[in-house]
Amino acid sequence: MQLTKEQRTFIVEKYFQAKSFQQVIQSIQEHFPERQSPTKMTIWRNVTRYKQAIITLDLKWHPYKMHVRNKLLDNDLPLRLNFAQWFLQRNVRFVKNIVVNDEAAFHLNGKVNNHNVCTYAPKNQPPNFNFDVRISRENVSVWMGLCGNGHGIGLYFYNDKLNGVEYLHLINNRIFPRLRETHGNRINRTWWIQDGAPAHRTVAVREKLNELFGNRIIALNHRIECPPLPLDRLI
């Protein structure tokens, strides 16, 4: 037997007064003796629907997903502030001379985020709505650089995660030759900005970047260190 509107309202009111499933059930038995006592699940379902109605209909709020971020420590804040102040002291042309770069990995097993995919069907008739994936860690990664003058460097694809050897190969054979094409003589004024990924911090990579850019590097283990994450929100 479905609950009437009066009974649903009564359940919600009693729950917020008592905060106890048992007391709600007892009140239902006393107030509606002809009614079979609802289960705890039924009570909770009506309470959550009531809350949802207030949030979406009355307050007109919308759902937002939580974002997972890298936690900033207390010692990170002064570093970020110092970098922001240093950056603001540069002249207007400085921004046009920077190259910010990063890489990302993409899984190749067809994995989808089920929070972004849904379908509809009649009540109590769930559809056969599945997506089968291969159990595999195979992935492809891509590197790209964004230049302050509007140019893009890349996209450069490679298998698995980027390591120091592959990164050095990219710099020597693809990234720097492309920078020479897009920047010409301005390459001598170009600033290189990267995060602190392990592949970026090998001795061979640091030496090569020093050879190519001199002191014009903003990165971990260099004269001007890349501030703690996220870098893109500081620039």
C-alpha positions in Angstrom: 0.0 0.0 0.0 1.4 3.3 -1.0 1.6 6.2 1.4 -0.8 9.0 1.1 0.4 12.6 1.0 -0.8 13.1 4.6 1.2 10.1 5.7 4.4 11.1 3.9 4.2 14.6 5.4 3.6 13.0 8.9 6.6 10.8 8.5 8.9 13.7 7.5 7.7 15.9 10.3 8.0 13.2 13.0 11.5 12.2 11.7 12.8 15.8 12.0 11.3 16.1 15.5 12.5 12.7 16.9 15.5 11.8 14.7 14.6 8.2 15.4 13.2 5.6 13.1 11.7 3.7 16.0 9.8 6.7 17.3 8.5 7.5 13.8 7.2 3.9 13.4 5.5 4.1 16.8 3.9 7.5 15.9 2.6 6.0 12.6 1.1 3.1 14.5 -0.7 5.4 16.9 -1.8 8.0 14.4 -2.7 5.6 11.5 -3.6 2.3 13.2 -5.1 0.9 10.0 -1.8 1.5 8.2 0.9 -1.2 8.2 4.1 0.2 9.8 6.6 1.5 7.2 10.1 0.1 7.1 13.1 2.2 7.9 14.0 2.3 4.2 10.6 3.7 3.4 11.0 6.4 6.1 14.4 7.4 4.9 13.4 7.4 1.3 10.6 9.9 2.1 12.9 12.1 4.2 15.5 12.3 1.4 12.9 13.1 -1.2 11.7 16.0 1.1 15.2 17.3 1.4 15.8 17.0 -2.3 12.6 19.0 -3.0 13.7 21.8 -0.7 17.2 21.9 -2.2 16.1 21.8 -5.9 12.6 23.4 -5.9 12.7 25.9 -3.1 16.3 26.9 -2.9 16.9 26.2 -6.6 20.3 24.8 -5.9 22.1 22.5 -8.4 24.2 19.4 -7.7 28.0 19.8 -8.1 30.6 17.1 -8.0 33.5 17.2 -5.6 36.9 17.9 -7.2 40.0 16.1 -5.8 42.9 18.5 -5.5 46.5 18.2 -4.4 46.6 19.5 -0.8 48.7 22.6 -0.2 50.8 22.7 2.9 51.4 25.7 5.1 54.9 26.1 3.7 53.6 26.2 0.2 51.6 29.4 0.6 54.6 31.8 1.0 56.2 30.1 -2.1 53.1 30.7 -4.2 52.9 34.3 -2.9 56.6 35.0 -3.7 56.2 33.6 -7.2 53.0 35.6 -7.9 54.8 38.8 -6.8 57.8 38.0 -8.9 55.6 37.3 -11.9 53.6 40.6 -11.5 56.9 42.5 -11.6 57.7 41.3 -15.1 56.9 43.6 -18.0 53.9 43.2 -20.3 55.9 41.5 -23.0 57.1 38.8 -20.6 53.9 36.8 -20.9 54.3 36.5 -24.7 57.7 34.9 -24.2 56.7 32.0 -21.9 56.0 28.4 -22.8 53.9 26.4 -20.3 53.9 22.7 -20.9 52.4 19.5 -19.5 51.5 16.0 -20.3 48.4 13.8 -19.7 47.7 10.0 -20.0 44.6 8.4 -21.5 43.5 4.8 -20.8 42.9 2.6 -23.9 40.6 0.1 -22.3 37.4 2.0 -23.2 36.8 2.9 -19.6 33.9 5.4 -19.1 32.8 7.5 -16.2 29.4 6.0 -15.3 28.4 9.2 -13.5 28.3 10.9 -16.9 26.3 8.2 -18.7 22.6 7.3 -17.9 19.5 5.9 -19.5 15.8 5.8 -18.7 13.4 2.9 -18.4 10.0 2.2 -16.8 9.9 1.8 -13.0 11.0 -1.6 -11.7 12.1 -2.6 -15.2 15.9 -1.9 -15.2 17.4 -2.2 -18.6 20.4 -4.3 -19.6 22.6 -1.2 -19.6 26.2 -2.3 -19.2 29.6 -1.5 -20.7 32.3 -4.2 -20.8 35.9 -3.2 -20.5 39.1 -5.0 -20.8 41.2 -5.3 -17.7 44.3 -3.4 -19.0 46.6 -0.7 -17.9 47.5 0.1 -21.5 47.5 3.9 -22.1 48.8 6.6 -24.4 50.2 9.9 -23.2 50.4 13.3 -24.9 52.6 16.3 -24.4 51.7 19.9 -25.3 53.1 23.3 -24.8 51.2 26.6 -24.8 53.0 29.7 -25.8 52.3 33.2 -24.6 52.2 34.4 -28.2 49.3 32.2 -29.1 51.2 29.3 -30.7 50.9 25.7 -29.6 53.7 23.1 -29.5 52.6 19.6 -30.1 50.5 17.5 -29.7 53.2 14.8 -29.2 52.1 11.3 -28.4 54.0 8.4 -26.8 53.3 5.1 -25.1 52.8 4.7 -21.3 54.1 7.3 -18.8 56.8 9.8 -19.8 60.2 9.1 -18.4 63.4 11.2 -18.4 64.9 9.5 -21.5 61.7 10.0 -23.6 61.3 13.6 -22.4 64.9 14.4 -23.4 64.3 12.8 -26.8 61.1 15.0 -27.2 63.1 18.1 -26.3 65.9 17.4 -28.7 64.0 16.1 -31.7 60.6 17.6 -31.6 60.0 20.3 -29.0 63.0 22.6 -29.5 63.1 22.3 -33.3 59.4 23.3 -33.4 60.1 26.2 -31.0 62.8 27.5 -33.4 60.3 27.5 -36.2 57.6 29.4 -34.3 59.8 31.8 -32.3 62.8 32.4 -34.6 65.2 34.8 -32.9 62.8 35.3 -30.0 63.9 31.8 -28.8 66.7 33.7 -26.9 64.0 35.5 -24.8 61.8 32.5 -24.3 61.0 31.3 -20.8 60.4 27.6 -20.2 57.8 26.6 -17.5 57.2 23.1 -16.3 56.0 21.3 -13.2 57.9 19.0 -10.9 57.1 15.6 -12.6 59.9 13.1 -12.1 60.7 13.0 -15.9 61.4 16.8 -15.7 63.9 16.5 -12.9 66.5 14.1 -14.3 70.1 15.4 -14.5 70.2 15.0 -18.3 67.0 17.0 -18.7 68.0 19.8 -16.4 71.4 20.1 -18.1 69.7 20.2 -21.5 67.2 22.8 -20.5 70.0 25.0 -18.9 71.9 24.7 -22.2 68.8 25.8 -24.3 67.2 28.4 -22.0 69.9 29.4 -19.5 68.4 31.1 -16.5 65.0 31.5 -18.3 63.5 28.4 -16.6 60.7 28.2 -14.1 60.8 24.7 -12.7 61.7 22.6 -9.6 65.4 22.4 -8.9 66.1 25.5 -11.0 67.0 29.1 -10.1 63.3 30.1 -10.2 61.3 27.2 -8.8 57.9 26.3 -10.0 55.5 27.0 -7.1 53.4 24.2 -5.6 50.3 23.2 -7.5 48.3 24.3 -9.3 50.6 26.4 -11.5 48.0 27.2 -14.1 45.9 29.3 -11.6 48.9 31.5 -10.8 49.6 32.4 -14.4 
